[in-house]
């Protein structure tokens, strides 16, 4: 009788898992355009694994038990080793697999985007940055854009209702990342209020560089003013002097270990410092992590703005969600929607005032320290084959776009 009852419970569990599998399969298949075929399989696999853990958890199964011990005892009797694990793990917090976490950090550090000017993914390793080439498209001719602060074109905002149109025209979604249906909501994004009060009294904006060693074709070795740090310094200067913001520029290095470039833990090293700055300056509302991209030498991310050769740039969102892992629970981002809306409003200002200057917003599966404030943004400005002046020229329209979004103009 006891064996029969146990078997029935196990059969019920298996049946529930099969039903959940079919439900997930139907729901996922119905979300056409949201997942690729491979992404759907990964998602289903991850969902089934998490469902099994939930189903076999003593806490969640407790209501199904006929006695105080219920299914908890049933499973332990079937698998005695679990009794030892339970005894020795009762007061031990659950932690993620350290090997997996290290891979996440490495991926976060070294694989944050790498797409060409058309939004097509181009994988470029550190060796590729030193001269090896990957196939890519030939860059288009430069586009002339005015830099007098006037609107170049009026947008027909009806497109905000069409998520597929927005994804196709304004986003590049990395193949390792999935986006849920309805998550890219243009109308909702544009309704969010990101205005802040400017003034010299207290800091409102923090600029830093997770990868401070990123350099350009004419950077001078050992001179940080000719690297991405110098580009950030010019952005801070513009925001202070032209737009009256109080800006902190953190120039600390996070990607140099024993004199060698090592980005594997740059994001995790930067996080505590940024938190300390925020704690010491609670008036800060905006965080900007300024990078440069890594491209093929045959691709030059540049356009003409007001007669100046200007590096094209790209806004970047970390989703804390991948096709293989699902929600990356130990890298949560409670501000994901705000981050996305902030980047989208900046993109729209670019479309109105500087069409062709911004690349598509890039969505990637990790977090990239975008969880620290709602108005946090990672910007990829140009690439390793841009000149320092092209990079600095890009800070002028970027500062103007930021001013318009933060002032609600």
Secondary structure as UniProt FT lines:
FT   HELIX           2..30
FT   TURN            32..34
FT   HELIX           37..56
FT   HELIX           58..61
FT   HELIX           62..64
FT   HELIX           70..78
FT   HELIX           81..89
FT   TURN            90..91
FT   HELIX           98..110
FT   TURN            117..118
FT   HELIX           126..129
FT   TURN            130..131
FT   STRAND          144..145
FT   HELIX           157..161
FT   HELIX           163..170
FT   STRAND          171..173
FT   TURN            175..176
FT   TURN            181..182
FT   HELIX           186..191
FT   STRAND          205..208
FT   TURN            210..213
FT   TURN            217..218
FT   TURN            221..222
FT   HELIX           224..226
FT   HELIX           228..241
FT   TURN            242..243
FT   STRAND          247..249
FT   STRAND          256..257
FT   TURN            258..259
FT   STRAND          260..261
FT   TURN            264..265
FT   HELIX           266..280
FT   TURN            282..283
FT   STRAND          286..293
FT   TURN            297..298
FT   STRAND          302..305
FT   TURN            306..307
FT   STRAND          308..311
FT   STRAND          313..318
FT   STRAND          321..322
FT   TURN            323..325
FT   STRAND          326..327
FT   HELIX           329..331
FT   TURN            334..335
FT   HELIX           336..353
FT   TURN            355..357
FT   STRAND          361..364
FT   TURN            368..371
FT   STRAND          375..383
FT   TURN            384..385
FT   HELIX           388..407
//
